[in-house]
Amino acid sequence: EISGNGPGVDSGELAQLGTRFWRSPAHRAKPGTGLGLAIVGELARANRASVGYDRAPEGGLRVRVSLVRTW
C-alpha cells in the first residue's frame, strides 16, 4: 500500500485508474503517459494479485496491491 497527500483524483475518476493511457483531466498538463498504473495492474494480474484505489486519509490517492498467499 502506498498513499500520498497530493491532490489525488475525484471520487468519480477512481474507476478509470489503471486504464491504459487514461489521465485525469486535472493532470493532463503534467508529464506522463497514463501507463504507470496500467502496468502495475498487468503485473499484479500476472501474479494473481489485485490492485485497488481509493482516497487516502491524507487527502491524496491510495493504491493497494493485494497478493495471494501460495503456500
C-alpha distances in whole Angstrom, upper triangle without the diagonal:
4,7,10,14,16,18,15,17,19,18,21,19,16,18,19,15,15,19,21,23,22,21,21,25,24,22,25,27,24,24,22,22,20,19,16,13,16,16,12,14,17,15,13,16,18,16,17,13,12,10,9,10,11,12,10,13,14,15,13,11,7,6,4,6,9,11,15,16,20,22
4,7,11,12,15,12,15,18,18,20,18,15,18,18,15,15,19,20,21,20,19,19,22,21,19,22,24,21,21,19,20,18,18,14,12,16,16,13,14,18,16,15,18,20,19,19,16,14,11,11,10,11,11,9,12,11,13,10,8,6,5,7,9,12,14,18,20,23,25
4,7,9,11,9,12,15,15,18,16,14,17,18,14,16,19,21,21,20,18,17,20,19,17,20,22,19,20,19,20,18,18,15,14,17,18,15,16,20,19,18,21,23,22,22,18,16,13,12,10,9,8,6,8,8,9,7,6,4,6,9,12,15,18,21,23,26,29
4,6,9,8,11,14,15,18,17,15,18,18,15,17,20,22,21,20,17,16,19,16,15,19,20,17,18,18,20,18,19,16,15,18,19,17,19,22,22,21,24,26,25,25,22,20,16,15,12,11,9,7,9,7,7,5,6,7,9,12,15,18,21,25,27,30,32
4,7,8,11,14,15,18,17,16,20,20,17,20,22,24,23,21,18,17,19,16,15,19,20,17,19,19,22,20,21,19,18,21,23,20,22,25,25,24,27,29,29,29,25,23,19,17,14,12,10,7,8,5,5,4,7,9,12,15,19,22,25,28,30,33,36
4,6,9,12,14,17,15,15,19,18,16,18,21,22,21,19,16,14,15,12,12,15,16,14,16,16,19,17,19,17,17,20,21,20,21,25,25,24,27,29,29,30,26,24,20,18,15,13,10,10,11,8,7,5,7,10,13,17,20,23,26,30,32,35,38
4,7,9,12,14,13,13,17,16,15,18,19,21,20,17,14,11,13,9,10,13,14,13,16,16,18,17,19,18,17,20,22,21,22,25,26,25,27,30,30,30,27,24,20,18,14,13,10,10,12,10,7,5,8,11,14,18,21,24,27,31,33,36,39
4,7,9,12,10,10,13,13,11,14,16,18,17,15,12,10,12,10,10,13,15,14,16,15,17,15,17,15,14,17,19,18,18,22,23,22,24,27,27,27,23,20,16,14,11,9,7,8,11,10,7,4,5,8,11,14,18,21,24,27,30,33,36
4,6,8,6,7,10,10,9,13,14,16,15,12,10,7,9,8,9,12,14,14,16,15,16,14,16,15,13,16,19,18,18,21,23,22,23,26,27,26,23,20,16,14,10,9,8,10,13,13,9,7,7,10,12,15,18,21,24,28,31,34,37
4,5,5,7,10,10,11,15,15,18,17,14,12,9,10,9,11,14,17,17,19,19,19,16,19,18,16,18,21,20,20,23,25,24,25,28,29,28,25,21,18,15,12,10,9,12,14,14,11,10,9,12,14,17,20,23,26,29,32,35,38
4,5,6,8,10,11,14,16,19,19,15,14,11,13,13,15,17,20,20,22,21,21,18,20,19,17,18,22,20,19,23,24,23,24,27,28,26,23,20,16,13,10,8,8,11,13,15,11,11,10,12,14,16,19,21,25,27,30,33,36
4,6,7,8,10,14,14,17,17,14,13,10,12,13,15,17,20,20,22,21,21,17,19,20,17,18,21,21,19,22,25,23,24,27,28,27,24,20,17,14,12,11,11,15,17,18,15,14,13,15,16,18,21,22,26,28,32,34,37
4,5,5,7,11,11,14,14,10,9,7,10,11,12,14,17,17,19,17,17,13,16,16,13,15,18,18,16,19,22,21,21,24,26,25,22,18,15,13,10,10,11,14,17,18,15,13,11,13,14,16,19,21,24,27,30,33,36
4,5,5,9,10,14,14,11,11,10,13,13,14,16,19,19,20,18,17,14,15,15,12,13,16,15,14,17,19,18,18,22,23,22,19,15,12,9,6,7,9,12,15,16,14,12,9,10,10,13,15,17,21,23,27,29,32
4,6,8,9,12,14,11,12,11,14,16,16,17,21,21,22,19,18,14,15,15,12,12,16,15,13,16,18,17,17,20,21,20,18,14,12,9,8,9,12,15,19,20,17,15,13,13,12,14,16,17,20,22,26,28,32
4,6,6,9,10,7,8,9,12,14,13,14,18,18,18,16,14,11,12,13,10,10,14,14,12,15,18,17,17,20,22,21,19,15,13,11,10,12,14,17,20,21,18,16,13,14,13,15,17,19,22,24,28,30,33
4,6,9,10,7,8,9,12,13,13,14,17,16,17,14,13,9,10,10,7,8,11,11,10,13,15,14,15,18,19,19,16,13,10,9,8,10,12,15,18,19,17,14,10,11,10,12,14,16,19,22,25,27,31
4,6,9,8,9,11,15,16,15,15,19,17,17,14,12,8,8,8,5,4,8,8,6,9,12,11,12,15,16,16,14,11,9,9,9,12,15,17,21,21,19,16,13,13,10,12,12,15,17,20,23,25,29
4,6,6,9,11,14,16,15,15,18,18,17,14,11,8,8,10,8,6,9,11,9,10,14,14,14,16,18,18,17,14,12,13,12,15,18,20,24,24,22,19,16,16,14,16,16,18,20,23,26,28,31
4,6,9,12,15,17,15,14,17,17,15,12,9,6,5,8,8,5,8,11,10,10,13,15,15,16,19,19,18,16,14,16,15,18,20,22,26,26,24,21,18,19,16,18,18,20,22,24,28,29,32
4,6,10,12,14,12,11,14,13,12,9,6,4,5,9,10,8,11,13,13,14,16,18,18,20,22,23,22,19,17,18,17,19,21,23,27,26,24,20,18,19,18,20,20,23,25,27,31,32,36
4,7,9,12,10,9,13,13,13,10,8,5,8,10,10,9,12,14,13,15,18,18,19,21,23,23,22,19,16,16,15,17,18,21,24,24,21,18,16,17,16,19,20,22,25,27,31,32,36
4,6,8,7,6,10,10,11,9,8,5,9,10,10,11,14,15,15,17,20,20,21,23,25,26,23,20,17,17,15,16,17,19,22,21,19,16,14,16,16,19,20,23,26,29,32,34,38
4,5,5,6,10,10,12,11,11,9,12,13,12,14,17,17,17,20,22,22,23,26,27,27,25,22,18,17,14,14,15,17,20,19,16,13,12,15,16,19,21,24,27,30,33,36,39
4,5,5,8,10,13,13,13,11,15,16,16,17,20,21,21,23,26,26,27,29,31,31,28,25,22,21,18,18,17,20,22,21,18,16,15,19,19,23,25,28,31,34,37,39,43
4,6,8,9,12,13,14,13,16,17,17,18,21,21,22,25,26,27,28,30,32,32,29,26,22,21,17,17,16,18,20,19,15,13,14,17,19,22,25,28,31,34,37,40,43
4,6,6,8,9,11,10,13,14,14,16,18,19,20,22,24,24,26,28,30,30,27,25,21,20,17,17,16,18,21,19,16,13,13,16,17,21,23,26,29,32,36,38,41
4,5,8,8,9,9,13,14,15,16,18,20,21,22,24,25,27,28,30,31,29,26,23,22,19,20,20,21,24,23,20,17,16,20,20,23,25,28,31,34,37,39,43
4,7,9,11,12,15,16,18,19,21,22,24,25,27,28,30,31,33,34,31,29,26,25,22,23,22,23,26,24,21,18,18,22,22,26,27,31,33,37,40,42,45
4,7,9,11,14,14,16,18,19,20,22,23,25,26,28,29,31,32,29,27,24,23,21,21,20,21,24,22,19,16,16,19,20,23,25,29,31,34,37,39,43
4,7,9,12,12,14,16,17,18,20,22,23,24,26,27,29,30,28,26,23,23,21,22,22,23,26,23,22,18,18,20,20,23,24,28,30,33,36,38,41
4,6,8,8,11,13,13,15,17,18,19,21,23,24,25,27,25,23,20,21,19,21,21,22,25,23,22,18,17,19,18,21,22,25,27,30,33,35,38
4,5,8,10,10,11,14,15,16,17,19,21,22,24,25,24,22,19,20,19,21,22,23,27,25,23,20,18,20,18,21,21,25,26,29,32,34,37
4,6,7,8,10,11,12,14,16,17,18,20,22,23,21,19,16,17,15,18,19,20,24,23,21,18,15,17,15,18,18,22,24,27,30,31,35
4,6,5,6,9,10,10,12,14,15,16,19,20,18,17,15,16,15,18,20,21,25,24,23,19,16,17,15,17,17,20,21,24,27,28,32
4,5,5,6,9,10,11,12,15,16,17,19,17,15,13,14,14,17,18,19,22,22,21,17,14,14,12,14,14,17,19,22,25,26,30
4,5,5,6,9,10,10,12,14,15,16,14,12,9,10,10,13,15,16,20,20,19,15,12,12,9,11,11,14,16,19,23,24,28
4,5,5,6,9,10,11,12,14,15,14,12,10,12,12,16,18,20,23,24,22,19,15,15,12,14,13,15,17,19,23,24,28
4,5,5,6,8,10,11,13,14,13,12,11,14,14,18,20,21,25,25,24,20,17,16,13,14,13,15,16,19,22,22,26
4,6,5,6,9,10,11,12,10,9,8,11,12,15,18,18,22,22,22,18,15,14,10,11,9,12,13,16,19,20,23
4,5,5,6,9,10,10,9,7,6,9,11,15,18,19,23,23,22,19,16,14,11,11,9,11,12,14,18,19,23
4,5,5,6,9,10,9,9,9,13,15,19,22,23,26,27,26,23,19,18,14,14,12,13,13,15,18,19,23
4,6,5,6,9,8,9,10,14,16,19,22,23,26,27,26,23,20,18,14,13,10,12,11,13,16,17,20
4,5,5,6,5,6,7,11,14,17,20,21,24,25,25,22,18,16,12,11,7,8,8,10,13,14,18
4,5,5,5,6,8,12,15,19,22,23,26,28,27,24,21,19,15,13,10,10,10,11,14,14,18
4,6,7,10,12,15,18,22,25,26,29,30,30,27,23,21,18,16,13,13,11,12,14,14,18
4,5,9,11,15,18,22,25,25,28,29,30,27,23,21,17,15,11,10,8,8,11,10,14
4,7,10,14,17,21,24,24,27,29,29,27,23,20,17,14,11,9,7,6,9,10,13
4,7,10,14,17,20,21,24,25,25,23,19,17,13,10,7,5,5,6,9,11,15
4,7,10,14,17,18,21,23,23,20,17,14,10,8,6,5,7,9,12,14,18
4,7,10,14,15,18,20,19,17,13,10,7,6,5,6,9,12,15,18,21
4,7,10,12,15,17,16,14,11,8,6,5,7,8,11,14,17,20,23
4,7,9,13,14,13,11,7,6,5,6,9,11,15,18,21,24,27
4,6,9,11,10,9,6,5,7,9,12,14,17,20,23,26,29
4,7,8,6,6,5,6,9,11,15,17,20,23,26,29,32
4,5,5,5,5,5,9,11,14,16,20,23,25,29,31
4,5,7,9,8,12,14,17,19,22,25,27,31,33
4,6,8,9,13,15,19,21,24,27,29,33,35
4,7,9,13,15,19,22,25,28,31,34,36
4,7,10,13,17,20,23,26,29,32,35
4,7,10,13,16,20,23,26,29,32
4,7,10,13,16,20,22,25,28
4,7,10,13,17,19,22,25
4,6,10,13,16,19,22
4,6,10,13,16,18
4,7,10,13,16
4,6,9,12
4,6,9
4,6
4
